[in-house]
Amino acid sequence: MKDKYYSLISRLLFLIAAAMFVLAVSQWTIQWFGYTFKWLIYEPGRLFELAAVMAIFVITLLLRQIRDILKSK
């Protein structure tokens, strides 16, 4: 049961991190042409930082799942 929650949380965090990464790249790209997303609160660099932090948490959860599987064998 715990593994299902870890899997769900890691997938959700990964999707959020990927979306933040795509937003940051697209924001940087459209800034080259002089446009911007008005609704976007954070700068692209901050979005990259937040996406990296979420990716680290995803990696941690995946490593914890691997450790638990190896312990049970």
N, C-alpha and C positions, 0 to 999 in steps of 0.2 A: 504494500500500500504506500509506503514511504517512497519507494522508487518511482511510482506513478506521479506523485506530487513533485519530486525532484525533476523528473522528465518534463512535466508540464511547465514548471517554473523556468527551467533552462531554455525551453523552446520559446516561451513568451519573451524572456529577456533577450534572446538572440534576435527575435523579430523586431523588437523595439530598437535594439542596437543597430540592426541593419537599416531600419527606417531612418534613424538619426544620421547614419553615415550617408545615405542617399540624399537626405535633405541638405547636409553640409556640402556635399559635392555639387549639388544643383545650385545651392546658394552662391558658392564660389564661382561657378560657371556663369550664372546670370549677372553676377557683379562685374564680370569682365565687359559686359555689354551695357553697363550703367543702370541695370534694373535691380530690384530687390524684392524679397517677400516681406510685405509689411506686417503680416501676422506672425512672423517668426521672431521670437523674443531674443534668442541667443545668437551670438556670432557663430560663424562656421567652425572656428577653432574650438569654441566651447562645446559645440555639438560633437566634434571628434573626441574630445576628452570624455564626455559623458558616455559616448558609445564604447570607448575603450574600457572604461570602468565596468560597464555592463558586460562586455565581452570577458573581462577577467573573472567576474562572478560566474558566468556561464562555464568557463574553463574549470573553475573551482568545483562547481557542482558536478561536472562530468568526471573530474578526477576522483571526487568522493564516491560517485557511483561505481567507478572502476575498482576503487579500493575495497568497497563493500562486497562486490562480486568476487574479487580475489580472496578476501577473507573467508567467505562462505565455502570455498572449495577445499 
